[in-house]
Amino acid sequence: MWIVMLKEIKELLRDRKTLFFMVALPILVFPLIIGLVMFMAGKAVDKAESKVLDYAVVGAQFAPALVEELSASDLFNQVAIEEGADVTAFVKSEQADFVLVIPENFSDDALASGQIELTLYLNDAGLNMVHRRLDKIVDTFADASQQKAFVTLGLNESQQAALVDPIVITKVNVADKRENWGEKIGGMFPYLIFMLCLQGAMIPATDLGAGEKERGTLETLLISPIERHKLVLGKFFTIALAGATSALITVTSIAIWGLVLGQSMALEVVAEFMGAINPIDFVLMFLMLVPIVAIFSAVLLSLSIYARSFKEAQGYMTPLVFVVIVPVVLAMLPGVELKGGWAWVPLTNVALAIKELIKGTMDYFQLFAIFSSTAAIAGVLLYFCVFWFNKEKVLFR
């Protein structure tokens, strides 16, 4: 078994494509892609914030001071709109980024006019800063009107605050920073890890089964004086090692890049969060991934053995991505916790456990259910893989 495993590992290491996907892609490409996405997102926000918006006003005569304030801003450019024109069509035709309709009761005396409703027509489907920019200008007039009403009513500061917010809830968050951040990102971390384990195992699995069929080397391997189950175990451990290695390299790369960027950009929160996680929790995360990788490896090897060609094997394996996504998404749903029956649900239980370990709220007694269920499934699938490999009609389809 170990001879077969070493032989398969040597062949994988000679394959530059496999090395690229297992090493270069996680260390360089993934962080580069993430950084590029963040850079482009930042550029898009900056562009939206600095863009000069074309606007039109209907009912400008009712609020000359407000219209003058809009005209004075360098971020707005007023365009004309015909009286009685269809405002919705005007905006949809992109003749203006937005149209502001001012009602007749616009006034700086809130007690006399009551609540004033400005109507804003805009295409809010894309990224824009219309609301934010308008709020800064309109809030100035609203605050002035509010203060004028307070003076008229003769209210002191305490009465004014009570009138604006009659009841205030003061929130005291008992969760620490680690738990807060863990709740926000803990659900995505298992998703990333599972996908990396699956993708890292796919390439060697495809090659060790369907690839051997195409190259005609499977028959030579079968006539060697090695028992069938040892051949399967050798290939199985090679695939599992590749998947675990790919995931480990990627996570380590992301952690290192995160710490480097965090220190260089003075983001102490990143370094503090990473430092708060106990090394034992990292070890437990890795140990829980062992049966998960075993499940993936057994399924992928079974499909690869069944497939007639490399291309057919890829067609069988691609839908597995969606199969893996479902249990991970379940772990991110509100109300789904590592309690009761969820601790026995495959994949979902590991995703929930990783989330709890990141948060620092793990109930370690649940580890028995998690390891028991995933190890049992991995064992059954590995047994099926050996059974599958022993069937001549499967090997020589």
Disulfide bonds with the S-S distance in Angstrom:
none
